[in-house]
Amino acid sequence: MFPSAIKVKNVNVYPYANWPGYGVGPALTKVIEGASGVYSVGTLFTNVMYNLSLSGGKELAPLVVHESYVAIGETEYGVPFTSHWVYCLQAGPEPTFGLTINAYYVPFHYVPGSYSTPPYFPIAALTDITVSQLFAPPAIGQKLLIVNGTGNIIATKTGTPHEMGVEVTSGHRVSPLAVGLQGILITGKTKDGHLISFNSLTCTDAGEPAVFLRQLA
């Protein structure tokens, strides 16, 4: 499905906290106030993609790329909205946020019997690829693996459903790759200049190209 985009205004952005809903909730301080832009939601195979592009807001605190945020505001018609939590993909005067969720998410500790890369085909080219590994809870943080990469969004030719992921054909490898690395987060830019992100990926091939696929049950 093509993304459904709506214009939004009076948008405030807050750090996202995964609060279970009991006790005293976290105190969240706005990082952006009074922005406007476009919020879009779309689907591709089993993936749901969220994207938020903003401008014109007052930055109250620095945004951190790959950190998670939530936006609260109203549509151009004055209807209140709250975004899904999203990653910051680009900071600055015109920040961009995004998230791709797969309907078949598997917890981080899931360890299949073996890892292999089935036949796949490219869907869309990506540039400015950054590959990171998020540390497993309760640890906090992430490790950069690849920067300034190029590659493609891919889908496997076999399987029900087909797996989605990214192949990285070039780039500077900051840290060693290994087959089986989980909790992989990848951001990149399409040929149209749109930023896109994939999370919860597993490295299934650490060679050239490196291949990362969605963790499926």
Secondary structure, DSSP 8 states (H G I E B T S, - for coil): ---EEEEEEEEEEEE-----SSSS------SEEEEEEEEEEEEETTEEEEEEEEES-EESS---TT-EEEEEEEETTS-EEE---EEEEE-SSS-EEEEEEETT---TT---S------EEEEEEEEEEEEEEE--TTS--EEEEEEEEEEEEEEESSTTTT-EEEEEEEEEE-S---TT--SEEEEEE-TTS-EEEEEEEEEEE-SSSEEEEE---
